[in-house]
Amino acid sequence: DSAEASPSVVFENIERCSPNCLKMLLENISGLTVDADFTVELIPEINVAVATFIKNIDTKEFVEKCSQHKRIREFNMTAWLLESTQSIKAENLPESISTDYLTVYFESARNGGGPVSDVQLFPEENSAIITFCDHTGNS
């Protein structure tokens, strides 16, 4: 069952914890090293951070450890597994981008991609929604 678990964990209510503090806290809880074993992406607009584990760990167990951790509770943060999705939104795209280019880019294994079933361009927003054939190619 844990083999199917997402490698990404969402942390909500991060405003009271600086980015460096959050990274150290996650290193302390996981026993792993940021950048080598996991990455942290901050999404300040919605007060969230996403930790994605490069090293294979039991993320369900990690979420449980986080929910019981004293500092996480002091910061009023919550953690949960990021659910798998078949679609992603790409933003800040160049105006001249084509659906063919995006399809080839997101199908590249080197970029962590996989087979793409659909690309919808939104030129007015400089964004696109990329839909994969299955949820494994959208890391």
C-alpha positions in Angstrom: 0.0 0.0 0.0 2.8 2.5 0.9 4.4 1.8 -2.5 1.4 3.6 -4.0 1.7 6.5 -1.6 2.6 9.9 -3.1 6.2 11.0 -2.7 5.0 14.5 -1.9 3.7 15.9 1.4 1.8 19.2 1.6 2.4 21.5 4.6 -0.3 24.1 5.3 -0.2 27.2 7.5 3.6 27.8 7.0 3.6 31.5 7.6 5.0 31.3 11.1 7.9 29.1 10.0 10.6 30.6 7.8 11.7 28.6 4.7 15.1 27.7 6.3 13.4 26.8 9.6 10.9 24.5 7.7 13.7 22.8 5.8 15.6 22.1 9.1 12.5 20.9 10.8 11.7 18.4 8.0 15.3 17.2 8.1 15.0 16.7 11.8 11.7 14.8 11.5 12.7 12.7 8.5 16.4 12.1 9.3 17.1 13.0 5.6 18.9 15.9 3.9 17.2 18.7 1.9 18.2 18.8 -1.8 19.9 15.3 -1.6 16.9 13.3 -0.3 14.0 15.7 -0.7 13.0 19.1 -2.1 10.8 21.8 -0.7 8.7 24.1 -2.9 7.1 27.1 -1.2 3.8 28.4 -2.5 3.4 31.6 -0.4 0.3 32.8 -2.2 -1.7 30.0 -0.5 0.5 29.6 2.6 1.6 26.1 1.6 4.9 24.2 1.1 5.3 20.8 -0.7 8.1 18.4 0.3 8.8 15.9 -2.4 11.0 12.9 -1.4 13.6 11.8 -3.9 14.7 9.0 -1.5 12.0 6.3 -1.2 10.4 6.6 2.2 7.1 5.7 3.8 5.4 9.1 3.3 2.3 8.0 5.2 4.5 7.3 8.3 6.3 10.6 7.8 2.9 12.5 7.7 2.0 10.7 11.0 5.3 11.7 12.6 4.7 15.3 11.5 1.2 15.4 12.9 2.6 14.3 16.3 5.7 16.6 16.3 5.8 19.3 18.9 7.2 22.1 16.6 4.8 21.3 13.8 1.9 21.6 16.3 3.4 24.8 17.8 3.4 26.4 14.3 -0.2 25.2 13.8 0.9 23.5 10.6 -0.9 20.5 9.1 0.6 17.9 6.8 -1.0 15.4 4.3 -0.1 13.4 1.3 -0.4 15.2 -2.1 -2.9 13.1 -4.1 -1.9 12.0 -7.5 -3.3 13.8 -10.5 -3.3 13.3 -14.2 -3.2 17.0 -15.0 -0.8 19.9 -14.1 -0.9 23.6 -14.8 2.2 25.2 -16.4 2.4 28.9 -15.8 4.6 31.9 -17.0 4.9 30.3 -20.5 6.4 32.3 -23.3 3.8 33.8 -25.7 5.1 31.8 -28.7 4.9 28.4 -27.0 3.1 25.6 -29.0 1.1 22.6 -27.8 3.5 20.4 -29.8 6.5 21.8 -27.8 4.7 21.4 -24.5 3.7 17.8 -25.4 7.3 16.8 -26.3 8.7 18.6 -23.3 6.4 16.9 -20.8 6.8 13.5 -22.5 10.6 13.7 -21.9 11.7 11.1 -19.3 14.7 13.4 -18.5 12.1 16.0 -17.3 10.3 13.5 -15.2 7.5 13.3 -17.8 5.4 10.6 -19.4 2.9 10.1 -22.2 0.7 13.2 -22.6 -2.9 12.8 -23.7 -3.9 16.5 -24.0 -2.5 20.0 -23.8 -4.8 23.0 -23.5 -3.2 26.4 -24.0 -4.5 29.6 -22.3 -2.6 32.3 -24.1 -4.3 35.1 -22.2 -2.9 33.7 -19.0 0.4 32.4 -20.5 -0.5 29.0 -19.1 -1.5 25.5 -20.1 -3.1 22.5 -18.6 -1.2 19.3 -19.5 -3.0 16.0 -19.0 -1.0 12.8 -18.8 -2.2 9.3 -19.9 -1.6 8.2 -16.3 -0.5 9.9 -13.0 3.1 8.5 -13.0 4.4 11.1 -15.4 3.8 14.4 -13.6 6.4 14.7 -10.9 
